[in-house]
Amino acid sequence: MGTVILIIIGVIIGFAILEFLFSPTGEKEDGAKTGAAVGCSFISGIAPTVLVVVIIVLM
């Protein structure tokens, strides 16, 4: 369970860092916030698929 949480946090931080690095100079903070939101959206988008695959594998 701890590994799953670390992966989720890593994805969110990864998106935040990417948006921070590729934002214009004056908008770095807003870029990081947007990146974190995109990371959360990405995780919530793939969560149902991952859940179904885990259930199928466990059966």
PDB file of N, CA, C and O in Angstrom:
ATOM      1  N   MET A   1       0.823  -1.193   0.000  1.00  0.00           N
ATOM      2  CA  MET A   1       0.000   0.000   0.000  1.00  0.00           C
ATOM      3  C   MET A   1       0.867   1.257   0.000  1.00  0.00           C
ATOM      4  O   MET A   1       0.531   2.253  -0.640  1.00  0.00           O
ATOM      5  N   GLY A   2       1.977   1.199   0.720  1.00  0.00           N
ATOM      6  CA  GLY A   2       2.870   2.353   0.762  1.00  0.00           C
ATOM      7  C   GLY A   2       3.487   2.660  -0.582  1.00  0.00           C
ATOM      8  O   GLY A   2       3.722   3.820  -0.921  1.00  0.00           O
ATOM      9  N   THR A   3       3.751   1.604  -1.354  1.00  0.00           N
ATOM     10  CA  THR A   3       4.334   1.800  -2.683  1.00  0.00           C
ATOM     11  C   THR A   3       3.361   2.525  -3.604  1.00  0.00           C
ATOM     12  O   THR A   3       3.767   3.383  -4.387  1.00  0.00           O
ATOM     13  N   VAL A   4       2.088   2.185  -3.513  1.00  0.00           N
ATOM     14  CA  VAL A   4       1.070   2.829  -4.348  1.00  0.00           C
ATOM     15  C   VAL A   4       0.984   4.309  -4.015  1.00  0.00           C
ATOM     16  O   VAL A   4       0.902   5.146  -4.914  1.00  0.00           O
ATOM     17  N   ILE A   5       1.001   4.633  -2.746  1.00  0.00           N
ATOM     18  CA  ILE A   5       0.927   6.039  -2.332  1.00  0.00           C
ATOM     19  C   ILE A   5       2.156   6.798  -2.805  1.00  0.00           C
ATOM     20  O   ILE A   5       2.043   7.941  -3.250  1.00  0.00           O
ATOM     21  N   LEU A   6       3.329   6.181  -2.714  1.00  0.00           N
ATOM     22  CA  LEU A   6       4.551   6.837  -3.196  1.00  0.00           C
ATOM     23  C   LEU A   6       4.503   7.076  -4.699  1.00  0.00           C
ATOM     24  O   LEU A   6       4.964   8.115  -5.171  1.00  0.00           O
ATOM     25  N   ILE A   7       3.955   6.138  -5.453  1.00  0.00           N
ATOM     26  CA  ILE A   7       3.841   6.314  -6.906  1.00  0.00           C
ATOM     27  C   ILE A   7       2.891   7.456  -7.223  1.00  0.00           C
ATOM     28  O   ILE A   7       3.183   8.280  -8.090  1.00  0.00           O
ATOM     29  N   ILE A   8       1.760   7.516  -6.533  1.00  0.00           N
ATOM     30  CA  ILE A   8       0.787   8.595  -6.772  1.00  0.00           C
ATOM     31  C   ILE A   8       1.410   9.953  -6.454  1.00  0.00           C
ATOM     32  O   ILE A   8       1.278  10.893  -7.237  1.00  0.00           O
ATOM     33  N   ILE A   9       2.079  10.060  -5.326  1.00  0.00           N
ATOM     34  CA  ILE A   9       2.727  11.319  -4.949  1.00  0.00           C
ATOM     35  C   ILE A   9       3.831  11.671  -5.951  1.00  0.00           C
ATOM     36  O   ILE A   9       3.998  12.837  -6.308  1.00  0.00           O
ATOM     37  N   GLY A  10       4.577  10.668  -6.399  1.00  0.00           N
ATOM     38  CA  GLY A  10       5.639  10.910  -7.375  1.00  0.00           C
ATOM     39  C   GLY A  10       5.104  11.435  -8.696  1.00  0.00           C
ATOM     40  O   GLY A  10       5.709  12.320  -9.300  1.00  0.00           O
ATOM     41  N   VAL A  11       3.985  10.904  -9.150  1.00  0.00           N
ATOM     42  CA  VAL A  11       3.391  11.375 -10.407  1.00  0.00           C
ATOM     43  C   VAL A  11       2.933  12.821 -10.266  1.00  0.00           C
ATOM     44  O   VAL A  11       3.163  13.637 -11.158  1.00  0.00           O
ATOM     45  N   ILE A  12       2.293  13.136  -9.161  1.00  0.00           N
ATOM     46  CA  ILE A  12       1.820  14.512  -8.943  1.00  0.00           C
ATOM     47  C   ILE A  12       3.001  15.474  -8.875  1.00  0.00           C
ATOM     48  O   ILE A  12       2.964  16.545  -9.482  1.00  0.00           O
ATOM     49  N   ILE A  13       4.040  15.105  -8.147  1.00  0.00           N
ATOM     50  CA  ILE A  13       5.226  15.965  -8.044  1.00  0.00           C
ATOM     51  C   ILE A  13       5.928  16.078  -9.395  1.00  0.00           C
ATOM     52  O   ILE A  13       6.421  17.147  -9.754  1.00  0.00           O
ATOM     53  N   GLY A  14       5.971  14.979 -10.139  1.00  0.00           N
ATOM     54  CA  GLY A  14       6.594  15.008 -11.462  1.00  0.00           C
ATOM     55  C   GLY A  14       5.910  15.986 -12.402  1.00  0.00           C
ATOM     56  O   GLY A  14       6.576  16.759 -13.091  1.00  0.00           O
ATOM     57  N   PHE A  15       4.580  15.957 -12.435  1.00  0.00           N
ATOM     58  CA  PHE A  15       3.850  16.899 -13.281  1.00  0.00           C
ATOM     59  C   PHE A  15       4.072  18.333 -12.811  1.00  0.00           C
ATOM     60  O   PHE A  15       4.206  19.237 -13.635  1.00  0.00           O
ATOM     61  N   ALA A  16       4.111  18.554 -11.493  1.00  0.00           N
ATOM     62  CA  ALA A  16       4.335  19.905 -10.964  1.00  0.00           C
ATOM     63  C   ALA A  16       5.721  20.414 -11.355  1.00  0.00           C
ATOM     64  O   ALA A  16       5.869  21.581 -11.719  1.00  0.00           O
ATOM     65  N   ILE A  17       6.730  19.557 -11.285  1.00  0.00           N
ATOM     66  CA  ILE A  17       8.089  19.971 -11.656  1.00  0.00           C
ATOM     67  C   ILE A  17       8.173  20.291 -13.145  1.00  0.00           C
ATOM     68  O   ILE A  17       8.790  21.281 -13.538  1.00  0.00           O
ATOM     69  N   LEU A  18       7.545  19.445 -13.978  1.00  0.00           N
ATOM     70  CA  LEU A  18       7.571  19.708 -15.420  1.00  0.00           C
ATOM     71  C   LEU A  18       6.906  21.040 -15.757  1.00  0.00           C
ATOM     72  O   LEU A  18       7.442  21.816 -16.548  1.00  0.00           O
ATOM     73  N   GLU A  19       5.748  21.309 -15.166  1.00  0.00           N
ATOM     74  CA  GLU A  19       5.076  22.581 -15.425  1.00  0.00           C
ATOM     75  C   GLU A  19       5.889  23.752 -14.882  1.00  0.00           C
ATOM     76  O   GLU A  19       5.901  24.826 -15.485  1.00  0.00           O
ATOM     77  N   PHE A  20       6.563  23.562 -13.762  1.00  0.00           N
ATOM     78  CA  PHE A  20       7.397  24.619 -13.200  1.00  0.00           C
ATOM     79  C   PHE A  20       8.560  24.941 -14.141  1.00  0.00           C
ATOM     80  O   PHE A  20       8.872  26.108 -14.381  1.00  0.00           O
ATOM     81  N   LEU A  21       9.191  23.901 -14.666  1.00  0.00           N
ATOM     82  CA  LEU A  21      10.361  24.108 -15.520  1.00  0.00           C
ATOM     83  C   LEU A  21      10.013  24.751 -16.858  1.00  0.00           C
ATOM     84  O   LEU A  21      10.798  25.535 -17.392  1.00  0.00           O
ATOM     85  N   PHE A  22       8.846  24.428 -17.401  1.00  0.00           N
ATOM     86  CA  PHE A  22       8.500  24.919 -18.731  1.00  0.00           C
ATOM     87  C   PHE A  22       7.538  26.099 -18.713  1.00  0.00           C
ATOM     88  O   PHE A  22       6.943  26.422 -19.742  1.00  0.00           O
ATOM     89  N   SER A  23       7.374  26.749 -17.561  1.00  0.00           N
ATOM     90  CA  SER A  23       6.536  27.937 -17.465  1.00  0.00           C
ATOM     91  C   SER A  23       7.380  29.174 -17.737  1.00  0.00           C
ATOM     92  O   SER A  23       8.594  29.162 -17.536  1.00  0.00           O
ATOM     93  N   PRO A  24       6.729  30.246 -18.197  1.00  0.00           N
ATOM     94  CA  PRO A  24       7.464  31.512 -18.338  1.00  0.00           C
ATOM     95  C   PRO A  24       7.980  31.996 -16.984  1.00  0.00           C
ATOM     96  O   PRO A  24       7.495  31.557 -15.941  1.00  0.00           O
ATOM     97  N   THR A  25       8.937  32.877 -16.998  1.00  0.00           N
ATOM     98  CA  THR A  25       9.636  33.295 -15.794  1.00  0.00           C
ATOM     99  C   THR A  25       8.713  33.834 -14.700  1.00  0.00           C
ATOM    100  O   THR A  25       8.893  33.477 -13.536  1.00  0.00           O
ATOM    101  N   GLY A  26       7.761  34.653 -15.019  1.00  0.00           N
ATOM    102  CA  GLY A  26       6.906  35.256 -14.007  1.00  0.00           C
ATOM    103  C   GLY A  26       5.782  34.369 -13.525  1.00  0.00           C
ATOM    104  O   GLY A  26       5.083  34.725 -12.576  1.00  0.00           O
ATOM    105  N   GLU A  27       5.589  33.223 -14.152  1.00  0.00           N
ATOM    106  CA  GLU A  27       4.438  32.377 -13.818  1.00  0.00           C
ATOM    107  C   GLU A  27       4.845  30.997 -13.323  1.00  0.00           C
ATOM    108  O   GLU A  27       4.114  30.026 -13.521  1.00  0.00           O
ATOM    109  N   LYS A  28       6.000  30.902 -12.685  1.00  0.00           N
ATOM    110  CA  LYS A  28       6.504  29.600 -12.228  1.00  0.00           C
ATOM    111  C   LYS A  28       5.594  28.969 -11.168  1.00  0.00           C
ATOM    112  O   LYS A  28       5.305  27.774 -11.228  1.00  0.00           O
ATOM    113  N   GLU A  29       5.145  29.773 -10.200  1.00  0.00           N
ATOM    114  CA  GLU A  29       4.317  29.240  -9.121  1.00  0.00           C
ATOM    115  C   GLU A  29       2.966  28.746  -9.659  1.00  0.00           C
ATOM    116  O   GLU A  29       2.491  27.676  -9.280  1.00  0.00           O
ATOM    117  N   ASP A  30       2.362  29.535 -10.542  1.00  0.00           N
ATOM    118  CA  ASP A  30       1.096  29.115 -11.131  1.00  0.00           C
ATOM    119  C   ASP A  30       1.280  27.873 -11.998  1.00  0.00           C
ATOM    120  O   ASP A  30       0.392  27.023 -12.061  1.00  0.00           O
ATOM    121  N   GLY A  31       2.412  27.766 -12.657  1.00  0.00           N
ATOM    122  CA  GLY A  31       2.693  26.585 -13.459  1.00  0.00           C
ATOM    123  C   GLY A  31       2.804  25.333 -12.611  1.00  0.00           C
ATOM    124  O   GLY A  31       2.325  24.266 -12.997  1.00  0.00           O
ATOM    125  N   ALA A  32       3.438  25.464 -11.454  1.00  0.00           N
ATOM    126  CA  ALA A  32       3.567  24.313 -10.555  1.00  0.00           C
ATOM    127  C   ALA A  32       2.204  23.884 -10.016  1.00  0.00           C
ATOM    128  O   ALA A  32       1.930  22.690  -9.900  1.00  0.00           O
ATOM    129  N   LYS A  33       1.357  24.844  -9.689  1.00  0.00           N
ATOM    130  CA  LYS A  33       0.014  24.524  -9.213  1.00  0.00           C
ATOM    131  C   LYS A  33      -0.798  23.840 -10.304  1.00  0.00           C
ATOM    132  O   LYS A  33      -1.518  22.876 -10.044  1.00  0.00           O
ATOM    133  N   THR A  34      -0.675  24.344 -11.520  1.00  0.00           N
ATOM    134  CA  THR A  34      -1.382  23.736 -12.643  1.00  0.00           C
ATOM    135  C   THR A  34      -0.874  22.322 -12.894  1.00  0.00           C
ATOM    136  O   THR A  34      -1.663  21.417 -13.166  1.00  0.00           O
ATOM    137  N   GLY A  35       0.422  22.129 -12.804  1.00  0.00           N
ATOM    138  CA  GLY A  35       1.000  20.806 -12.990  1.00  0.00           C
ATOM    139  C   GLY A  35       0.521  19.811 -11.949  1.00  0.00           C
ATOM    140  O   GLY A  35       0.255  18.653 -12.272  1.00  0.00           O
ATOM    141  N   ALA A  36       0.409  20.247 -10.715  1.00  0.00           N
ATOM    142  CA  ALA A  36      -0.102  19.372  -9.661  1.00  0.00           C
ATOM    143  C   ALA A  36      -1.557  19.006  -9.930  1.00  0.00           C
ATOM    144  O   ALA A  36      -1.966  17.868  -9.697  1.00  0.00           O
ATOM    145  N   ALA A  37      -2.338  19.965 -10.417  1.00  0.00           N
ATOM    146  CA  ALA A  37      -3.736  19.684 -10.749  1.00  0.00           C
ATOM    147  C   ALA A  37      -3.837  18.706 -11.912  1.00  0.00           C
ATOM    148  O   ALA A  37      -4.698  17.826 -11.915  1.00  0.00           O
ATOM    149  N   VAL A  38      -2.965  18.858 -12.891  1.00  0.00           N
ATOM    150  CA  VAL A  38      -2.947  17.929 -14.024  1.00  0.00           C
ATOM    151  C   VAL A  38      -2.548  16.532 -13.558  1.00  0.00           C
ATOM    152  O   VAL A  38      -3.105  15.541 -14.031  1.00  0.00           O
ATOM    153  N   GLY A  39      -1.596  16.445 -12.641  1.00  0.00           N
ATOM    154  CA  GLY A  39      -1.192  15.159 -12.093  1.00  0.00           C
ATOM    155  C   GLY A  39      -2.332  14.470 -11.354  1.00  0.00           C
ATOM    156  O   GLY A  39      -2.529  13.264 -11.501  1.00  0.00           O
ATOM    157  N   CYS A  40      -3.082  15.228 -10.564  1.00  0.00           N
ATOM    158  CA  CYS A  40      -4.250  14.663  -9.869  1.00  0.00           C
ATOM    159  C   CYS A  40      -5.301  14.200 -10.862  1.00  0.00           C
ATOM    160  O   CYS A  40      -5.913  13.147 -10.683  1.00  0.00           O
ATOM    161  N   SER A  41      -5.509  14.983 -11.902  1.00  0.00           N
ATOM    162  CA  SER A  41      -6.475  14.603 -12.933  1.00  0.00           C
ATOM    163  C   SER A  41      -6.035  13.335 -13.655  1.00  0.00           C
ATOM    164  O   SER A  41      -6.859  12.470 -13.954  1.00  0.00           O
ATOM    165  N   PHE A  42      -4.755  13.224 -13.933  1.00  0.00           N
ATOM    166  CA  PHE A  42      -4.215  12.035 -14.595  1.00  0.00           C
ATOM    167  C   PHE A  42      -4.412  10.797 -13.722  1.00  0.00           C
ATOM    168  O   PHE A  42      -4.841   9.751 -14.209  1.00  0.00           O
ATOM    169  N   ILE A  43      -4.100  10.920 -12.444  1.00  0.00           N
ATOM    170  CA  ILE A  43      -4.258   9.795 -11.512  1.00  0.00           C
ATOM    171  C   ILE A  43      -5.725   9.397 -11.406  1.00  0.00           C
ATOM    172  O   ILE A  43      -6.047   8.209 -11.445  1.00  0.00           O
ATOM    173  N   SER A  44      -6.613  10.370 -11.274  1.00  0.00           N
ATOM    174  CA  SER A  44      -8.032  10.036 -11.149  1.00  0.00           C
ATOM    175  C   SER A  44      -8.599   9.501 -12.464  1.00  0.00           C
ATOM    176  O   SER A  44      -9.604   8.790 -12.455  1.00  0.00           O
ATOM    177  N   GLY A  45      -7.982   9.827 -13.576  1.00  0.00           N
ATOM    178  CA  GLY A  45      -8.430   9.315 -14.866  1.00  0.00           C
ATOM    179  C   GLY A  45      -8.056   7.862 -15.081  1.00  0.00           C
ATOM    180  O   GLY A  45      -8.830   7.107 -15.670  1.00  0.00           O
ATOM    181  N   ILE A  46      -6.880   7.457 -14.614  1.00  0.00           N
ATOM    182  CA  ILE A  46      -6.455   6.070 -14.828  1.00  0.00           C
ATOM    183  C   ILE A  46      -6.796   5.155 -13.663  1.00  0.00           C
ATOM    184  O   ILE A  46      -6.630   3.940 -13.770  1.00  0.00           O
ATOM    185  N   ALA A  47      -7.267   5.709 -12.554  1.00  0.00           N
ATOM    186  CA  ALA A  47      -7.569   4.896 -11.369  1.00  0.00           C
ATOM    187  C   ALA A  47      -8.624   3.811 -11.635  1.00  0.00           C
ATOM    188  O   ALA A  47      -8.419   2.674 -11.208  1.00  0.00           O
ATOM    189  N   PRO A  48      -9.742   4.103 -12.318  1.00  0.00           N
ATOM    190  CA  PRO A  48     -10.716   3.034 -12.560  1.00  0.00           C
ATOM    191  C   PRO A  48     -10.147   1.891 -13.399  1.00  0.00           C
ATOM    192  O   PRO A  48     -10.435   0.724 -13.134  1.00  0.00           O
ATOM    193  N   THR A  49      -9.353   2.217 -14.392  1.00  0.00           N
ATOM    194  CA  THR A  49      -8.749   1.184 -15.231  1.00  0.00           C
ATOM    195  C   THR A  49      -7.801   0.316 -14.422  1.00  0.00           C
ATOM    196  O   THR A  49      -7.823  -0.909 -14.537  1.00  0.00           O
ATOM    197  N   VAL A  50      -6.977   0.941 -13.614  1.00  0.00           N
ATOM    198  CA  VAL A  50      -6.033   0.199 -12.780  1.00  0.00           C
ATOM    199  C   VAL A  50      -6.786  -0.686 -11.789  1.00  0.00           C
ATOM    200  O   VAL A  50      -6.394  -1.828 -11.552  1.00  0.00           O
ATOM    201  N   LEU A  51      -7.856  -0.165 -11.215  1.00  0.00           N
ATOM    202  CA  LEU A  51      -8.654  -0.930 -10.266  1.00  0.00           C
ATOM    203  C   LEU A  51      -9.265  -2.175 -10.917  1.00  0.00           C
ATOM    204  O   LEU A  51      -9.243  -3.258 -10.332  1.00  0.00           O
ATOM    205  N   VAL A  52      -9.809  -2.016 -12.128  1.00  0.00           N
ATOM    206  CA  VAL A  52     -10.395  -3.156 -12.838  1.00  0.00           C
ATOM    207  C   VAL A  52      -9.331  -4.197 -13.168  1.00  0.00           C
ATOM    208  O   VAL A  52      -9.567  -5.394 -13.011  1.00  0.00           O
ATOM    209  N   VAL A  53      -8.165  -3.751 -13.622  1.00  0.00           N
ATOM    210  CA  VAL A  53      -7.094  -4.694 -13.947  1.00  0.00           C
ATOM    211  C   VAL A  53      -6.650  -5.444 -12.697  1.00  0.00           C
ATOM    212  O   VAL A  53      -6.420  -6.651 -12.759  1.00  0.00           O
ATOM    213  N   VAL A  54      -6.526  -4.760 -11.573  1.00  0.00           N
ATOM    214  CA  VAL A  54      -6.132  -5.425 -10.328  1.00  0.00           C
ATOM    215  C   VAL A  54      -7.170  -6.461  -9.906  1.00  0.00           C
ATOM    216  O   VAL A  54      -6.817  -7.560  -9.476  1.00  0.00           O
ATOM    217  N   ILE A  55      -8.434  -6.115 -10.026  1.00  0.00           N
ATOM    218  CA  ILE A  55      -9.494  -7.053  -9.657  1.00  0.00           C
ATOM    219  C   ILE A  55      -9.456  -8.283 -10.566  1.00  0.00           C
ATOM    220  O   ILE A  55      -9.589  -9.410 -10.088  1.00  0.00           O
ATOM    221  N   ILE A  56      -9.276  -8.074 -11.867  1.00  0.00           N
ATOM    222  CA  ILE A  56      -9.213  -9.211 -12.812  1.00  0.00           C
ATOM    223  C   ILE A  56      -8.018 -10.101 -12.506  1.00  0.00           C
ATOM    224  O   ILE A  56      -8.132 -11.326 -12.537  1.00  0.00           O
ATOM    225  N   VAL A  57      -6.866  -9.492 -12.209  1.00  0.00           N
ATOM    226  CA  VAL A  57      -5.664 -10.290 -11.916  1.00  0.00           C
ATOM    227  C   VAL A  57      -5.838 -11.086 -10.625  1.00  0.00           C
ATOM    228  O   VAL A  57      -5.407 -12.235 -10.539  1.00  0.00           O
ATOM    229  N   LEU A  58      -6.461 -10.485  -9.636  1.00  0.00           N
ATOM    230  CA  LEU A  58      -6.650 -11.169  -8.362  1.00  0.00           C
ATOM    231  C   LEU A  58      -7.662 -12.303  -8.450  1.00  0.00           C
ATOM    232  O   LEU A  58      -7.636 -13.212  -7.621  1.00  0.00           O
ATOM    233  N   MET A  59      -8.547 -12.269  -9.430  1.00  0.00           N
ATOM    234  CA  MET A  59      -9.512 -13.371  -9.593  1.00  0.00           C
ATOM    235  C   MET A  59      -8.814 -14.513 -10.252  1.00  0.00           C
ATOM    236  O   MET A  59      -9.426 -15.554 -10.493  1.00  0.00           O
TER     237      MET A  59
END
